Amino acid sequence: MATSYAIVESGGKQYRAEKGASLVVEHLSAGEGAKVSLRAVMYRGDTEVVLEGDQLEKVKVEAVVAEHLRGPKLRVFKYKPKKGYRRRAGHRQELTRLEVTDVRLLTRKPAAKAETKSAEETEAKPKPAARKPAAKKPAAKAKPAAKKPAPRKPTAKGKAQTTRKTSTTRRSSSAKKD
């Protein structure tokens, strides 16, 4: 007889969880001894394999927070040759150890009372009233056409005259000395 297990996701990583297993995952905010439920990505039981989303919601994976710990120290060293640039740093990841207590697929059958409704209850429900069709909106008025710019007037020499804005000239600091 094979044991059932589930692939769960925690902290962006996936882990294989079976009953009695110990998992070291990224830090969870729950305190020590607290119960945590994990999201299943896949479930494999004795006879069935569940991969679909609606069936995965029925998979229950529970664990207890055993302890909070820190991972091994990682040394980070940055170096750029011929530049005199050297940086040394260290990092220890915050982790949580989980003890998996339960992995199961919930199979609930609908209650018999909910299935059998009396004929009176089904007939007593009022049907929604039929909707009237929406009234037609009046046609939108046509917008007037945009005005065209005035054509340029020819000058005596035959060239088109352009209108320019003349800017006022600034006096330089040497011209102010007068």
Sequence and secondary structure as in RCSB ss.txt:
>XXXX:A:sequence
MATSYAIVESGGKQYRAEKGASLVVEHLSAGEGAKVSLRAVMYRGDTEVVLEGDQLEKVKVEAVVAEHLRGPKLR
VFKYKPKKGYRRRAGHRQELTRLEVTDVRLLTRKPAAKAETKSAEETEAKPKPAARKPAAKKPAAKAKPAAKKPA
PRKPTAKGKAQTTRKTSTTRRSSSAKKD
>XXXX:A:secstr
    EEEEEETTEEEEEETT EEEEE  SS TT EEEEEEEEEE SS EE SHHHHTTEEEEEEEEEEEE   EE
EEEEETTTTEEEEEEE  EEEEEEEEEEEE      HHHH   HHHHHHS                         
   B TTS B            TTGGG 
